[in-house]
Amino acid sequence: MSPAARQPTPTTHSRDIQRELVALQPELLRFAMKLTRNRDLAEDILQSANCRFLAAATYIDNGRLRHYMFLVVRTAYYEYIRRPYNRNELPTNPDEFRLAAIPTTPTQHTRLELIDTLNALDSINPKWAACILDSALGQRIDEAAAKHNIPEGSVKSGISRGRSALRALV
């Protein structure tokens, strides 16, 4: 018999792989359950692993399918725990991923408000803007007056007039 006749045809090879893959499903599900401790998540990871396998099925040697599938399931699980920000749920083990579980507030609005305020500060009297910035940075009125070499009353009125101008702009 020639060597070409001994090699399985592509359809026979793919059917063998499909049968072996179906036979591996319970074992792979148990492995995914061991990793996730959550049945729904384990099924999702197993489905992702099966999709990856089917995409690369032509490159897999039939004898190494079991080993390959366990690697794919484990890789799918690692990808899941590394990307908790893609979902609206916390990682499966909060003790290991405490930083991912810390809620944070969105910063877009704060940044946009800051940009609007800075643009408004640029459009008012520069002396008033300087007084407002000194006040915002926590400087006392006497320190701001000494820094700009103006009387304290001028600093107070500059802050008041500057705030009024900012309210009108923002």
C-alpha positions, 0 to 999 in steps of 0.5 A, a space after each residue: 500500500 502506498 504512503 498516500 493511501 495510508 493517510 486519512 482523507 481530510 473529511 475522515 480526519 476532520 470527522 475523527 477530530 470532531 468526534 474526539 472534540 465532542 468526547 472531550 466536552 465534559 472533561 473540558 467543562 469540568 476543567 473550566 468549572 475548576 478554573 472559574 467556579 461558575 457554571 455559566 462562565 465555564 460554559 462561556 469559556 468553553 464555547 470561546 475555546 471551541 470557536 478558537 479550535 474550529 478556526 484553527 482545526 486544520 492545523 491541529 494534529 489529531 493525537 495532540 487534540 486533548 492537550 491543545 484543547 486544555 491549553 485553549 480553555 486555560 488561555 480563554 480563562 486567562 483572557 477573561 480575567 485579564 479583561 474585566 473592564 470589557 464586562 459589567 461584572 467583577 473578576 471571579 476571584 475578588 481577593 486576587 483582583 482588588 484593584 479591578 473591583 475599586 469603583 471609579 467615577 468617569 473623568 470626562 465631564 470633569 476634564 471638559 469642565 476644566 477646559 471650559 473654565 481655563 478657556 473662560 479664565 483666558 477671556 477675563 481680565 488677567 489680574 482677576 484670573 491671577 487672583 482667582 488662581 491664587 485663591 484656588 491654589 489655597 493662597 491666603 489673600 495677604 500672600 497673593 497681595 505680596 506676590 502680585 505687589 497689590 493691596 489686599 483689597 484689590 485682591 479681594 475685589 479681583 477675586 469677586 469680579 473674576 468669579 462674577 465674570 466666570 459665572 457669566 461665561 460658564 
